[in-house]
Amino acid sequence: MIREYWLIAVSVIGVAVYTVYGLKKRVPYHKILLSVIFILYMATLLSATMFPIKYDHELMKETDTAFERIKLVPFQVIIEEITSNCPYNAFVQIVGNIVMTIPFGVIVPFLKKFRNRTEAVLYALALPVLIEMTQLVLDFSLGTFYRTVDIDDVILNFTGVMTGYLLYRIMPDRFKKKSLGRISFVG
């Protein structure tokens, strides 16, 4: 089983390298800080959605087949959990999937200026689709279908990113421009 320990090490190294680079290029401290927060957030999101990666086929004999773990009917899993006397699990799934992607929607507009709202929506959709597709590719690659690839997760994650983006949009312009400015990973 691959755990997220290597991800922690890579994140720490990435943060250290970016911080040294930013200081050397005289990037303002607030820009370095937000970039570091984004790196750590993405590492945490990756850890929550991808790890542990199970590859022991003996342990995985009891899991479903690939097609049993792919859910393409919107809200099917949530409705099943609610109707099977598991409303708490449904609540945790809904709130958790929304809340975990809100920071992406708030931070990314500081890192990238969108040309229009369509581009912002495409970024909001790209994250959850990328997460689910990566889970699917990992499962197929390892032949261990223990994760559910679920359209509900895409919908809920998209909702979270858009909620974060709306929070960014309602921030006062003076805060966005004067306090933080436009941030770039290259200074």
Contact map, one row per residue, 1 for C-alpha under 8 A:
1110000000000000000000000000000000000000000000000001111100000000000000000000000000000000000000000000000000000000000000000000000000000000000000000000000000000000000000000000000000000000000
1111000000000000000000000000000000000000000000000011111000000000000000000000000000000000000000000000000000000000000000000000000000000000000000000000000000000000000000000000000000000000000
1111110000000000000000000000000000000000000000000011100000000000000000000000000000000000000000000000000000000000000000000000000000000000000000000000000000000000000000000000000000000000000
0111111100000000000000000000000000000000000000100011000000000000000000000000000000000000000000000000000000000000000000000000000000000000000000000000000000000000000000000000000000000000000
0011111110000000000000000000000000000000000000000000000000000000000000000000000000000000000000000000000000000000000000000000000000000000000000000000000000000000000000000000000000000000000
0011111111000000000000000000000000000000000000000000000000000000000000000000000000000000000000000000000000000000000000000000000000000000000000000000000000000000000000000000000000000000000
0001111111100000000000000000000000000000001000100000000000000000000000000000000000000000000000000000000000000000000000000000000000000000000000000000000000000000000000000000000000000000000
0001111111110000000000000000000000000000001000000000000000000000000000000000000000000000000000000000000000000000000000000000000000000000000000000000000000000000000000000000000000000000000
0000111111111000000000000000000000000000000000000000000000000000000000000000000000000000000000000000000000000000000000000000000000000000000000000000000000000000000000000000000000000000000
0000011111111100000000000000000000000000000000000000000000000000000000000000000000000000000000000000000000000000000000000000000000000000000000000000000000000000000000000000000000000000000
0000001111111110000000000000000000000011001000000000000000000000000000000000000000000000000000000000000000000000000000000000000000000000000000000000000000000000000000000000000000000000000
0000000111111111000000000000000000000000000000000000000000000000000000000000000000000000000000000000000000000000000000000000000000000000000000000000000000000000000000000000000000000000000
0000000011111111100000000000000000000000000000000000000000000000000000000000000000000000000000000000000000000000000000000000000000000000000000000000000000000000000000000000000000000000000
0000000001111111110000000000000000000010000000000000000000000000000000000000000000000000000000000000000000000000000000000000000000000000000000000000000000000000000000000000000000000000000
0000000000111111111000000000000000010011000000000000000000000000000000000000000000000000000000000000000000000000000000000000000000000000000000000000000000000000000000000000000000000000000
0000000000011111111100000000000000000000000000000000000000000000000000000000000000000000000000000000000000000000000000000000000000000000000000000000000000000000000000000000000000000000000
0000000000001111111110000000000000000000000000000000000000000000000000000000000000000000000000000000000000000000000000000000000000000000000000000000000000000000000000000000000000000000000
0000000000000111111111000000000100010000000000000000000000000000000000000000000000000000000000000000000000000000000000000000000000000000000000000000000000000000000000000000000000000000100
0000000000000011111111100000000100010000000000000000000000000000000000000000000000000000000000000000000000000000000000000000000000000000000000000000000000000000000000000000000000000000000
0000000000000001111111110000000000000000000000000000000000000000000000000000000000000000000000000000000000000000000000000000000000000000000000000000000000000000000000000000000000000000000
0000000000000000111111111000000000000000000000000000000000000000000000000000000000000000000000000000000000000000000000000000000000000000000000000000000000000000000000000000000000000000000
0000000000000000011111111111000100000000000000000000000000000000000000000000000000000000000000000000000000000000000000000000000000000000000000000000000000000000000000000000000000000000011
0000000000000000001111111111100000000000000000000000000000000000000000000000000000000000000000000000000000000000000000000000000000000000000000000000000000000000000000000000000000000000000
0000000000000000000111111110000000000000000000000000000000000000000000000000000000000000000000000000000000000000000000000000000000000000000000000000000000000000000000000000000000000000000
0000000000000000000011111110000000000000000000000000000000000000000000000000000000000000000000000000000000000000000000000000000000000000000000000000000000000000000000000000000000000000001
0000000000000000000001111111000000000000000000000000000000000000000000000000000000000000000000000000000000000000000000000000000000000000000000000000000000000000000000000000000000000000001
0000000000000000000001111111101100000000000000000000000000000000000000000000000000000000000000000000000000000000000000000000000000000000000000000000000000000000000000000000000000000000001
0000000000000000000001100111111100000000000000000000000000000000000000000000000000000000000000000000000000000000000000000000000000000000000000000000000000000000000000000000000000000000000
0000000000000000000000100011111110000000000000000000000000000000000000000000000000000000000000000000000000000000000000000000000000000000000000000000000000000000000000000000000000000000000
0000000000000000000000000001111111000000000000000000000000000000000000000000000000000000000000000000000000000000000000000000000000000000000000000000000000000000000000000000000000010000000
0000000000000000000000000011111111100000000000000000000000000000000000000000000000000000000000000000000000000000000000000000000000000000000000000000000000000000000000000000000000011011000
0000000000000000011001000011111111110000000000000000000000000000000000000000000000000000000000000000000000000000000000000000000000000000000000000000000000000000000000000000000000000000000
0000000000000000000000000000111111111000000000000000000000000000000000000000000000000000000000000000000000000000000000000000000000000000000000000000000000000000000000000000000000000000000
0000000000000000000000000000011111111100000000000000000000000000000000000000000000000000000000000000000000100000000000000000000000000000000000000000000000000000000000000000000000000010000
0000000000000000000000000000001111111110000000000000000000000000000000000000000000000000000000000000000000000010000000000000000000000000000000000000000000000000000000000000000000000011100
0000000000000010011000000000000111111111000000000000000000000000000000000000000000000000000000000000000000000000000000000000000000000000000000000000000000000000000000000000000000000000000
0000000000000000000000000000000011111111100000000000000000000000000000000000000000000000000000000000000000000000000000000000000000000000000000000000000000000000000000000000000000000000000
0000000000000000000000000000000001111111110000000000000000000000000000000000000000000000000000000000000100100000000000000000000000000000000000000000000000000000000000000000000000000000000
0000000000100110000000000000000000111111111000000000000000000000000000000000000000000000000000000000000000000000000000000000000000000000000000000000000000000000000000000000000000000000000
0000000000100010000000000000000000011111111100000000000000000000000000000000000000000000000000000000000000000000000000000000000000000000000000000000000000000000000000000000000000000000000
0000000000000000000000000000000000001111111110000000000000000000000000000000000000000000000000000000001000000000000000000000000000000000000000000000000000000000000000000000000000000000000
0000000000000000000000000000000000000111111111000000000000000000000000000000000000000000000000000000000000000000000000000000000000000000000000000000000000000000000000000000000000000000000
0000001100100000000000000000000000000011111111100000000000000000000000000000000000000000000000000000000000000000000000000000000000000000000000000000000000000000000000000000000000000000000
0000000000000000000000000000000000000001111111110000000000000000000000000000000000000000000000000000000000000000000000000000000000000000000000000000000000000000000000000000000000000000000
0000000000000000000000000000000000000000111111111000000000000000000000000000000000000000000000000001000000000000000000000000000000000000000000000000000000000000000000000000000000000000000
0000000000000000000000000000000000000000011111111110000000000000000000000000000000000000000000000000000000000000000000000000000000000000000000000000000000000000000000000000000000000000000
0001001000000000000000000000000000000000001111111111000000000000000000000000000000000000000000000000000000000000000000000000000000000000000000000000000000000000000000000000000000000000000
0000000000000000000000000000000000000000000111111110000000000000000000000000000000000000000000000000000000000000000000000000000000000000000000000000000000000000000000000000000000000000000
0000000000000000000000000000000000000000000011111110000000000000000000000000000000000000000000000000000000000000000000000000000000100010000000000000000000000000000000000000000000000000000
0000000000000000000000000000000000000000000001111111100000000000000000000000000000000000000000000000000000000000000000000000000000000010000000000000000000000000000000000000000000000000000
0111000000000000000000000000000000000000000001111111100000000000000000000000000000000000000000000000000000000000000000000000000000000000000000000000000000000000000000000000000000000000000
1111000000000000000000000000000000000000000000100111110000000000000000000000000000000000000000000000000000000000000000000000000000000000000000000000000000000000000000000000000000000000000
1110000000000000000000000000000000000000000000000111111000000000000000000000000000000000000000000000000000000000000000000000000000000000000000000000000000000000000000000000000000000000000
1100000000000000000000000000000000000000000000000001111100010000000000000000000000000000000000000000000000000000000000000000000000000000000000010000000000000000000000000000000000000000000
1100000000000000000000000000000000000000000000000000111110010000000000000000000000000000000000000000000000000000000000000000000000000000000001110000000000000000000000000000000000000000000
1000000000000000000000000000000000000000000000000000011111110000000000000000000000000000000000000000000000000000000000000000000000000000000000000000000000000000000000000000000000000000000
0000000000000000000000000000000000000000000000000000001111111000000000000000000000000000000000000000000000000000000000000000000000000000000000110000000000000000000000000000000000000000000
0000000000000000000000000000000000000000000000000000000111111000000000000000000000000000000000000000000000000000000000000000000000000000000000000000000000000000000000000000000000000000000
0000000000000000000000000000000000000000000000000000000111111100000000000000000000000000000000000000000000000000000000000000000000000000000000000000000000000000000000000000000000000000000
0000000000000000000000000000000000000000000000000000011111111110000000000000000000000000000000000000000000000000000000000000000000000000000000011100000000000000000000000000000000000000000
0000000000000000000000000000000000000000000000000000000011111110000000000000000000000000000000000000000000000000000000000000000000000000000000000000000000000000000000000000000000000000000
0000000000000000000000000000000000000000000000000000000000111111000000000000000000000000000000000000000000000000000000000000000000000000000000000000000000000000000000000000000000000000000
0000000000000000000000000000000000000000000000000000000000011111100000000000000000000000000000000000000000000000000000000000000000000000000000011100000000000000000000000000000000000000000
0000000000000000000000000000000000000000000000000000000000000111110110000000000000000000000000000000000000000000000000000000000000000000000000001100000000000000000000000000000000000000000
0000000000000000000000000000000000000000000000000000000000000011111110000000000000000000000000000000000000000000000000000000000000000000000000001000000000000000000000000000000000000000000
0000000000000000000000000000000000000000000000000000000000000001111111000000000000000000000000000000000000000000000000000000000000000000001100001000000000000000000000000000000000000000000
0000000000000000000000000000000000000000000000000000000000000000111111000000000000000000000000000000000000000000000000000000000000000000000000000000000000000000000000000000000000000000000
0000000000000000000000000000000000000000000000000000000000000001111111100000000000000000000000000000000000000000000000000000000000000000000000000000000000000000000000000000000000000000000
0000000000000000000000000000000000000000000000000000000000000001111111100000000000000000000000000000000000000000000000000000000000000000000000001111110000000000000000000000000000000000000
0000000000000000000000000000000000000000000000000000000000000000011111110000000000000000000000000000000000000000000000000000000000000000000000000001110000000000000000000000000000000000000
0000000000000000000000000000000000000000000000000000000000000000000111111101100000000000000000000000000000000000000000000000000000000000000000000001111000000000000000000000000000000000000
0000000000000000000000000000000000000000000000000000000000000000000001111100000000000000000000000000000000000000000000000000000000000000000000000000011000000000000000000000000000000000000
0000000000000000000000000000000000000000000000000000000000000000000000111111000000000000000000000000000000000000000000000000000000000000000000000000001100000000000000000000000000000000000
0000000000000000000000000000000000000000000000000000000000000000000000111111000000000000000000000000000000000000000000000000000000000000000000000000001100000000000000000000000000000000000
0000000000000000000000000000000000000000000000000000000000000000000000001111111000000000000000000000000000000000000000000000000000000000000000000000001100000000000000000000000000000000000
0000000000000000000000000000000000000000000000000000000000000000000000101111111100000000000000000000000000000000000000000000000000000000000000000000000100000000000000000000000000000000000
0000000000000000000000000000000000000000000000000000000000000000000000100011111110000000000000000000000000000000000000000000000000000000000000000000010100000000000000000000000000000000000
0000000000000000000000000000000000000000000000000000000000000000000000000011111111000000010011000000000000000000000000000000000000000000000000000000000100000000000000000000000000000000000
0000000000000000000000000000000000000000000000000000000000000000000000000011111111100000010000000000000000000000000000000000000000000000000000000000000000000000000000000000000000000000000
0000000000000000000000000000000000000000000000000000000000000000000000000001111111110000000000000000000000000000000000000000000000000000000000000000000000000000000000000000000000000000000
0000000000000000000000000000000000000000000000000000000000000000000000000000111111111110110000000000000000000000000000000000000000000000000000000000000000000000000000000000000000000000000
0000000000000000000000000000000000000000000000000000000000000000000000000000011111111110110000000000000000000000000000000000000000000000000000000000000000000000000000000000000000000000000
0000000000000000000000000000000000000000000000000000000000000000000000000000001111111110000000000000000000000000000000000000000000000000000000000000000000000000000000000000000000000000000
0000000000000000000000000000000000000000000000000000000000000000000000000000000111111110000000000000000000000000000000000000000000000000000000000000000000000000000000000000000000000000000
0000000000000000000000000000000000000000000000000000000000000000000000000000000011111110000000000000000000000000000000000000000000000000000000000000000000000000000000000000000000000000000
0000000000000000000000000000000000000000000000000000000000000000000000000000000011111111110000000000000000000000000000000000000000000000000000000000000000000000000000000000000000000000000
0000000000000000000000000000000000000000000000000000000000000000000000000000000011111111111000000000000000000000000000000000000000000000000000000000000000000000000000000000000000000000000
0000000000000000000000000000000000000000000000000000000000000000000000000000000000000111111100000000000000000000000000000000000000000000000000000000000000000000000000000000000000000000000
0000000000000000000000000000000000000000000000000000000000000000000000000000000011000111111110000000000000000000000000000000000000000000000000000000000000000000000000000000000000000000000
0000000000000000000000000000000000000000000000000000000000000000000000000000011011000111111111000000000000000000000000000000000000000000000000000000000000000000000000000000000000000000000
0000000000000000000000000000000000000000000000000000000000000000000000000000000000000011111111100000000000000000000000000000000000000000000000000000000000000000000000000000000000000000000
0000000000000000000000000000000000000000000000000000000000000000000000000000000000000001111111110000000000000000000000000000000000000000000000000000000000000000000000000000000000000000000
0000000000000000000000000000000000000000000000000000000000000000000000000000010000000000111111111000000000000000000000000000000000000000000000000000000000000000000000000000000000000000000
0000000000000000000000000000000000000000000000000000000000000000000000000000010000000000011111111100000000000000000000000000000000000000000000000000000000010000000000000000000000000000000
0000000000000000000000000000000000000000000000000000000000000000000000000000000000000000001111111110000000000000000000000000000000000000000000000000000000000000000000000000000000000000000
0000000000000000000000000000000000000000000000000000000000000000000000000000000000000000000111111111000000000000000000000000000000000000000000000000000000000000000000000000000000000000000
0000000000000000000000000000000000000000000000000000000000000000000000000000000000000000000011111111100000000000000000000000000000000000000000000000000010011001000000000000000000000000000
0000000000000000000000000000000000000000000000000000000000000000000000000000000000000000000001111111110000000000000000000000000000000000000000000000000000011111100000000000000000000000000
0000000000000000000000000000000000000000000000000000000000000000000000000000000000000000000000111111111000000000000000000000000000000000000000000000000000000001000000000000000000000000000
0000000000000000000000000000000000000000000010000000000000000000000000000000000000000000000000011111111000000000000000000000000000000000000000000000000000001001000000000000000000000000000
0000000000000000000000000000000000000000000000000000000000000000000000000000000000000000000000001111111110000000000000000000000000000000000000000000000000001101100100000000000000000000000
0000000000000000000000000000000000000000000000000000000000000000000000000000000000000000000000000111111111000000000000000000000000000000000000000000000000000001111110000000000000000000000
0000000000000000000000000000000000000000100000000000000000000000000000000000000000000000000000000011111111100000000000000000000000000000000000000000000000000000100100000000000000000000000
0000000000000000000000000000000000000100000000000000000000000000000000000000000000000000000000000000111111110000000000000000000000000000000000000000000000000000100100000000000000000000000
0000000000000000000000000000000000000000000000000000000000000000000000000000000000000000000000000000111111111000000000000001000000000000000000000000000000000001111111010000000000000000000
0000000000000000000000000000000000000000000000000000000000000000000000000000000000000000000000000000011111111100000000000000000000000000000000000000000000000000100111110000000000000000000
0000000000000000000000000000000001000100000000000000000000000000000000000000000000000000000000000000001111111110000000000000000000000000000000000000000000000000000000010000000000000000000
0000000000000000000000000000000000000000000000000000000000000000000000000000000000000000000000000000000111111111000000000000000000000000000000000000000000000000000000000000000000000000000
0000000000000000000000000000000000000000000000000000000000000000000000000000000000000000000000000000000011111111110000000000000000000000000000000000000000000000000010010000000000000000000
0000000000000000000000000000000000000000000000000000000000000000000000000000000000000000000000000000000001111111100000000000000000000000000000000000000000000000000000000000000100011110000
0000000000000000000000000000000000100000000000000000000000000000000000000000000000000000000000000000000000111111100000000000000000000000000000000000000000000000000000000000000000000111100
0000000000000000000000000000000000000000000000000000000000000000000000000000000000000000000000000000000000011111110000000000000000000000000000000000000000000000000000000000000000000111000
0000000000000000000000000000000000000000000000000000000000000000000000000000000000000000000000000000000000001111111000000000000000000000000000000000000000000000000000000000000000000100000
0000000000000000000000000000000000000000000000000000000000000000000000000000000000000000000000000000000000001001111110110000000000000000000000000000000000000000000000000000000000000000000
0000000000000000000000000000000000000000000000000000000000000000000000000000000000000000000000000000000000000000111110100000000000000000000000000000000000000000000000000000000000000000000
0000000000000000000000000000000000000000000000000000000000000000000000000000000000000000000000000000000000000000011111110000000000000000000000000000000000000000000000000000000000000000000
0000000000000000000000000000000000000000000000000000000000000000000000000000000000000000000000000000000000000000011111111000000000000000000000000000000000000000000000000000000000000000000
0000000000000000000000000000000000000000000000000000000000000000000000000000000000000000000000000000000000000000000111111100000000000000000000000000000000000000000000000000000000000000000
0000000000000000000000000000000000000000000000000000000000000000000000000000000000000000000000000000000000000000011111111110000000000000000000000000000000000000000000000000000000000000000
0000000000000000000000000000000000000000000000000000000000000000000000000000000000000000000000000000000000000000010111111111000000000000000000000000000000000000000000000000000000000000000
0000000000000000000000000000000000000000000000000000000000000000000000000000000000000000000000000000000000000000000011111111100000000000000000000000000000000000010000000000000000000000000
0000000000000000000000000000000000000000000000000000000000000000000000000000000000000000000000000000000000000000000001111111110000000000000000000000000000000000000000000000000000000000000
0000000000000000000000000000000000000000000000000000000000000000000000000000000000000000000000000000000000000000000000111111111000000000000000000000000000000000000000000000000000000000000
0000000000000000000000000000000000000000000000000000000000000000000000000000000000000000000000000000000010000000000000011111111100000000000000000000000000000100110000000000000000000000000
0000000000000000000000000000000000000000000000000000000000000000000000000000000000000000000000000000000000000000000000001111111110000000000000000000000001000100000000000000000000000000000
0000000000000000000000000000000000000000000000000000000000000000000000000000000000000000000000000000000000000000000000000111111111000000000000000000000000000000000000000000000000000000000
0000000000000000000000000000000000000000000000000000000000000000000000000000000000000000000000000000000000000000000000000011111111100000000000000000000000001100000000000000000000000000000
0000000000000000000000000000000000000000000000000000000000000000000000000000000000000000000000000000000000000000000000000001111111110000000000000000000011101100000000000000000000000000000
0000000000000000000000000000000000000000000000000000000000000000000000000000000000000000000000000000000000000000000000000000111111111000000000000000000001000000000000000000000000000000000
0000000000000000000000000000000000000000000000000000000000000000000000000000000000000000000000000000000000000000000000000000011111111100000000000000000000000000000000000000000000000000000
0000000000000000000000000000000000000000000000001000000000000000000000000000000000000000000000000000000000000000000000000000001111111110000000000000000000000000000000000000000000000000000
0000000000000000000000000000000000000000000000000000000000000000000000000000000000000000000000000000000000000000000000000000000111111111000000000000110011000000000000000000000000000000000
0000000000000000000000000000000000000000000000000000000000000000000000000000000000000000000000000000000000000000000000000000000011111111100000000000100000000000000000000000000000000000000
0000000000000000000000000000000000000000000000000000000000000000000000000000000000000000000000000000000000000000000000000000000001111111110000000000000000000000000000000000000000000000000
0000000000000000000000000000000000000000000000001100000000000000000000000000000000000000000000000000000000000000000000000000000000111111111000000010100000000000000000000000000000000000000
0000000000000000000000000000000000000000000000000000000000000000000000000000000000000000000000000000000000000000000000000000000000011111111100000000100000000000000000000000000000000000000
0000000000000000000000000000000000000000000000000000000000000000000000000000000000000000000000000000000000000000000000000000000000001111111110000000000000000000000000000000000000000000000
0000000000000000000000000000000000000000000000000000000000000000000000000000000000000000000000000000000000000000000000000000000000000111111111000000000000000000000000000000000000000000000
0000000000000000000000000000000000000000000000000000000000000000010000000000000000000000000000000000000000000000000000000000000000000011111111111110000000000000000000000000000000000000000
0000000000000000000000000000000000000000000000000000000000000000010000000000000000000000000000000000000000000000000000000000000000000001111111111000000000000000000000000000000000000000000
0000000000000000000000000000000000000000000000000000000000000000000000000000000000000000000000000000000000000000000000000000000000000000111111100000000000000000000000000000000000000000000
0000000000000000000000000000000000000000000000000000001000000000000000000000000000000000000000000000000000000000000000000000000000000000011111110000000000000000000000000000000000000000000
0000000000000000000000000000000000000000000000000000001010000000000000000000000000000000000000000000000000000000000000000000000000000000001111111000000000000000000000000000000000000000000
0000000000000000000000000000000000000000000000000000011010010010000000000000000000000000000000000000000000000000000000000000000000000000001101111100000000000000000000000000000000000000000
0000000000000000000000000000000000000000000000000000000000010011110010000000000000000000000000000000000000000000000000000000000000000000001100111111000000000000000000000000000000000000000
0000000000000000000000000000000000000000000000000000000000010011000010000000000000000000000000000000000000000000000000000000000000000000001000011111000000000000000000000000000000000000000
0000000000000000000000000000000000000000000000000000000000000000000010000000000000000000000000000000000000000000000000000000000000000010001000001111100000000000000000000000000000000000000
0000000000000000000000000000000000000000000000000000000000000000000011100000000000000000000000000000000000000000000000000000000000000000000000001111110000000000000000000000000000000000000
0000000000000000000000000000000000000000000000000000000000000000000011100000000000000000000000000000000000000000000000000000000000011011000000000011111010000000000000000000000000000000000
0000000000000000000000000000000000000000000000000000000000000000000011110000100000000000000000000000000000000000000000000000000000010000000000000001111111000000000000000000000000000000000
0000000000000000000000000000000000000000000000000000000000000000000000111110000000000000000000000000000000000000000000000000000000000000000000000000111111100000000000000000000000000000000
0000000000000000000000000000000000000000000000000000000000000000000000001111110000000000000000000000000000000000000000000000000000000000000000000000011111110000000000000000000000000000000
0000000000000000000000000000000000000000000000000000000000000000000000000000000000000000000000001000000000000000000000000000000100010000000000000000111111111000000000000000000000000000000
0000000000000000000000000000000000000000000000000000000000000000000000000000000000000000000000000000000000000000000000000000100110010000000000000000011111111100000000000000000000000000000
0000000000000000000000000000000000000000000000000000000000000000000000000000000000000000000000000000000000000000000000000000000100000000000000000000001111111110000000000000000000000000000
0000000000000000000000000000000000000000000000000000000000000000000000000000000000000000000001001100000000000000000000000000000000000000000000000000000111111111000000000000000000000000000
0000000000000000000000000000000000000000000000000000000000000000000000000000000000000000000000001101100000000000000000000000001100000000000000000000000011111111100000000000000000000000000
0000000000000000000000000000000000000000000000000000000000000000000000000000000000000000000000000100100000000000000000000001101100000000000000000000000001111111110000000000000000000000000
0000000000000000000000000000000000000000000000000000000000000000000000000000000000000000000000000100000000000000000000000000000000000000000000000000000000111111111000000000000000000000000
0000000000000000000000000000000000000000000000000000000000000000000000000000000000000000000000001111110010000000000000000000000000000000000000000000000000011111111100000000000000000000000
0000000000000000000000000000000000000000000000000000000000000000000000000000000000000000000000000100111111000000000000000001000000000000000000000000000000001111111110000000000000000000000
0000000000000000000000000000000000000000000000000000000000000000000000000000000000000000000000000000010010000000000000001001000000000000000000000000000000000111111111000000000000000000000
0000000000000000000000000000000000000000000000000000000000000000000000000000000000000000000000000000010010000000000000000000000000000000000000000000000000000011111111100000000000000000000
0000000000000000000000000000000000000000000000000000000000000000000000000000000000000000000000000000111111000000000000000000000000000000000000000000000000000001111111110000000000000000000
0000000000000000000000000000000000000000000000000000000000000000000000000000000000000000000000000000010011001000000000000000000000000000000000000000000000000000111111111000000000000000000
0000000000000000000000000000000000000000000000000000000000000000000000000000000000000000000000000000000011000000000000000000000000000000000000000000000000000000011111111100000000000000000
0000000000000000000000000000000000000000000000000000000000000000000000000000000000000000000000000000000001000000000000000000000000000000000000000000000000000000001111111110000000000000000
0000000000000000000000000000000000000000000000000000000000000000000000000000000000000000000000000000000011101000000000000000000000000000000000000000000000000000000111111110000000000000000
0000000000000000000000000000000000000000000000000000000000000000000000000000000000000000000000000000000000000000000000000000000000000000000000000000000000000000000011111110000000000000000
0000000000000000000000000000000000000000000000000000000000000000000000000000000000000000000000000000000000000000000000000000000000000000000000000000000000000000000001111111000000000000000
0000000000000000000000000000000000000000000000000000000000000000000000000000000000000000000000000000000000000000000000000000000000000000000000000000000000000000000000111111101100000000000
0000000000000000000000000000000000000000000000000000000000000000000000000000000000000000000000000000000000000000000000000000000000000000000000000000000000000000000000000111111100000000000
0000000000000000000000000000000000000000000000000000000000000000000000000000000000000000000000000000000000000000000000000000000000000000000000000000000000000000000000000011111111000000000
0000000000000000000000000000000000000000000000000000000000000000000000000000000000000000000000000000000000000000000000000000000000000000000000000000000000000000000000000001111111100000000
0000000000000000000000000000000000000000000000000000000000000000000000000000000000000000000000000000000000000000000000000000000000000000000000000000000000000000000000000011111111110000000
0000000000000000000000000000000000000000000000000000000000000000000000000000000000000000000000000000000000000100000000000000000000000000000000000000000000000000000000000011111111111000000
0000000000000000000000000000000000000000000000000000000000000000000000000000000000000000000000000000000000000000000000000000000000000000000000000000000000000000000000000000111111111100000
0000000000000000000000000000000000000000000000000000000000000000000000000000000000000000000000000000000000000000000000000000000000000000000000000000000000000000000000000000111111111000000
0000000000000000000000000000000000000000000000000000000000000000000000000000000000000000000000000000000000000000000000000000000000000000000000000000000000000000000000000000011111111000000
0000000000000000000000000000011000000000000000000000000000000000000000000000000000000000000000000000000000000100000000000000000000000000000000000000000000000000000000000000001111111110000
0000000000000000000000000000001000000000000000000000000000000000000000000000000000000000000000000000000000000100000000000000000000000000000000000000000000000000000000000000000111111110000
0000000000000000000000000000000000000000000000000000000000000000000000000000000000000000000000000000000000000111100000000000000000000000000000000000000000000000000000000000000010011111000
0000000000000000000000000000001001100000000000000000000000000000000000000000000000000000000000000000000000000111000000000000000000000000000000000000000000000000000000000000000000011111101
0000000000000000000000000000001000100000000000000000000000000000000000000000000000000000000000000000000000000011000000000000000000000000000000000000000000000000000000000000000000000111111
0000000000000000010000000000000000100000000000000000000000000000000000000000000000000000000000000000000000000010000000000000000000000000000000000000000000000000000000000000000000000011111
0000000000000000000001000000000000000000000000000000000000000000000000000000000000000000000000000000000000000000000000000000000000000000000000000000000000000000000000000000000000000001111
0000000000000000000001001110000000000000000000000000000000000000000000000000000000000000000000000000000000000000000000000000000000000000000000000000000000000000000000000000000000000011111
